[in-house]
Amino acid sequence: MKKSDLSKTYRIRGEFVEAIKEKSLDFIIETKERIEEADVINALIYKHLKGINAKDVTKYIEEVKKAD
C-alpha cells in the first residue's frame, strides 16, 4: 500500500471551511484549473507541518478553541 492510499477524515472548524472554499475559488480563478479544497488543505499541511511546534498548538487552543 502506498502512502498516498492512506487517508483520514478530520473535522475542520466552520470558519476555516469558508476560508478554504474562498481560497480554492481564488486559485481556480488564478490558474483556470480545478483546485479541490482537499488540495488546499494538503498543500497547507505540506508547507507548514514541519515548522509547527507545541507552543503554536497550545496558543491555538487558548486563543481559538477556548474562545468558543
N, C-alpha and C positions, 0 to 999 in steps of 0.2 A: 504494500500500500504506500502510495506517495504522500508526502506531507500535504500536498495540495488537495488530497482527497479528504483530509481531516477537517472538520468544521464543528463549531459550537455556537449555539444561539445565546446572545446576551441581551439584556434589557438596556435600552438607551433612554435617558430622560427625554421627556417630550420637548423641552426647549432645544435640546441638541438635535432631535429628529427634524425639526423645522429648519434649523441652520444647515443640516446635512442636505436636505432637499433643495434649499436655495443654492448651496454650493454646487450641487450636481447640475442644476439648471444653468448656473453661470458657466460651468465647464462645458456643457453641451453647446451653449451659445458661442463660447470661445473657440472650441475645437471642431464644431459641426459634426461631432460624433456622439454616439450614445455613451454616456458615462453613468454607470449604475451607482446608486447610493452606497452599496456594499463596497464598491471600488474606492469611493471617497474615504470610507471608514478604514479600509485596509491600508490605503496609502498613508493615512494619518498615523495609524499604528506603526507601519513600516518606517516612517520617517522619525517618529518621536519615542517609540517604546524603549529604546536603548538608553535614552537620556533622562527618563523619569526616575525619581527616587522616592523613598518612603515619605520624605518631608512633603513632596508635591502631593502625594495621595492624602496624607493627613490634612494638609491645607485645604484640599478639595472637599474632604468630608466635613471639616469645620465650617467652611465658607458657603458651600453649596448644599450638601445633604442636610446638615443640621439647620439650615435657614428655613427649611420646609417646616 
